[in-house]
């Protein structure tokens, strides 16, 4: 493929090499911009599914063991200080990549890593921070500097803040730097996965890591409360919290419902699984904008979502189902209404599938992000005091000409991250 004469060289910095929601959105963008005016270079922390997928695309790809400046709750102060020292070292590596490829703008794919933002400041380059998190008490992230200061740093180090939903954007107090760009998805191929369960039963799915932030416990309690319903329930996602998952299995067994619940683990064929479902449930306590809701609507599922972030914007705009409070009782009520009214359930599925193409397609997502990155690069970075402050604070720690050779893997358990 021949590239346009004028391209924008963008460094994309990912917080994870796995294949969860944020990483899949980045992969979708990188696959799309190959036909656009973006020339990508990518930095990933380690080798994982995302690294493997991107390796086949042919653009420069670097393994830099980045550490999160906003780690999960519960990490010790000593561990955080070790992480911050490593961040300082990694900035020099990222700066060298920027210089090697003549980068014009830096894009950070999550709030939890800041090497890209700091390297851009030191190189006097514009920076785009893609915010996929809502930083409240349910986010599961530590905020050592506090919420207000953390969001202020993000805004100050960015020329543009991309929020995945209006809920995520509202954190920034109507800042002129913030622009909402909904996640896009590749529309389903129409093939249904072969799954366990009874022939003819209604099928209800939960998708996402099996953790409290995603509300897996609320989903299970809601489903157990449904009486006299011919339904199979499917939980699709990593069992990150083994104690929580085992507790849920025990609870299901005690209720005599083990044959109705199917734990499928992580599945790469989520779109095919959703094609086999009748109802999709997002039970999250905090979820800025989950891709699986869009994928579920694209598959024709009626959906039930909690008031936990951007999903309610998507469901309401598409007329795809129920928006409920964050409680097992409310989730159960939403599922029950869809089960008991087949015509309503079918209408929700049809409406969601019809409207999702226009609002949340991969084409729309790639086009908006391509224009935004190109515009930011063209505008450049205006001088600001924080750039000189960062330079002064970090100058004593800089190393000369860091090597691109793979460095020892010094990462914490949180490195594989966000969904």
WOGIBEL-V917822 format. One record per pair of residues at least 24 apart in sequence whose C-alpha atoms are under 6 Angstrom apart, sorted by the first residue. I is the first residue (numbers start at 0). J is the second residue. If there is no record, write none. Layout:
BEGIN
I_J + I_J
END
This chain:
BEGIN
6_36 + 6_37 + 7_37 + 7_38 + 8_38 + 8_39 + 8_102 + 8_103 + 9_39 + 9_102 + 9_103 + 9_104 + 9_105 + 10_40 + 10_41 + 10_105 + 11_41 + 11_106 + 12_41 + 12_42 + 12_107 + 13_43 + 13_108 + 14_112 + 15_44 + 15_415 + 16_43 + 16_47 + 16_49 + 16_50 + 17_47 + 17_48 + 17_49 + 18_48 + 18_49 + 19_418 + 20_418 + 21_418 + 28_365 + 31_365 + 67_111 + 67_112 + 68_111 + 68_112 + 69_111 + 69_140 + 69_141 + 69_142 + 70_140 + 70_141 + 71_139 + 71_140 + 71_141 + 72_139 + 72_140 + 72_141 + 90_114 + 90_118 + 92_401 + 94_118 + 103_376 + 104_376 + 120_386 + 124_380 + 125_158 + 125_379 + 125_380 + 126_157 + 126_158 + 127_157 + 127_158 + 127_159 + 127_160 + 128_160 + 129_161 + 130_161 + 130_162 + 131_163 + 132_287 + 133_167 + 133_287 + 137_285 + 163_288 + 164_309 + 166_308 + 166_309 + 167_287 + 183_359 + 183_360 + 183_361 + 183_364 + 184_360 + 184_361 + 185_361 + 186_297 + 187_270 + 187_298 + 190_271 + 191_271 + 191_274 + 191_275 + 192_271 + 192_272 + 200_229 + 200_230 + 201_230 + 202_230 + 202_231 + 202_276 + 202_277 + 203_232 + 203_276 + 203_278 + 203_279 + 204_232 + 204_233 + 204_279 + 205_234 + 205_280 + 206_235 + 206_236 + 207_236 + 208_236 + 208_237 + 209_238 + 212_283 + 212_284 + 212_285 + 213_283 + 214_282 + 214_283 + 214_284 + 217_327 + 218_282 + 220_327 + 221_327 + 221_330 + 221_331 + 231_259 + 232_259 + 232_260 + 233_260 + 233_261 + 234_262 + 235_263 + 235_264 + 235_265 + 236_264 + 236_265 + 237_264 + 237_265 + 274_298 + 278_302 + 280_304 + 296_351 + 296_352 + 297_352 + 299_348 + 299_349 + 299_352 + 300_348 + 301_344 + 301_347 + 301_348 + 317_351 + 317_354 + 318_350 + 319_347 + 319_348 + 319_350 + 319_351 + 320_347
END
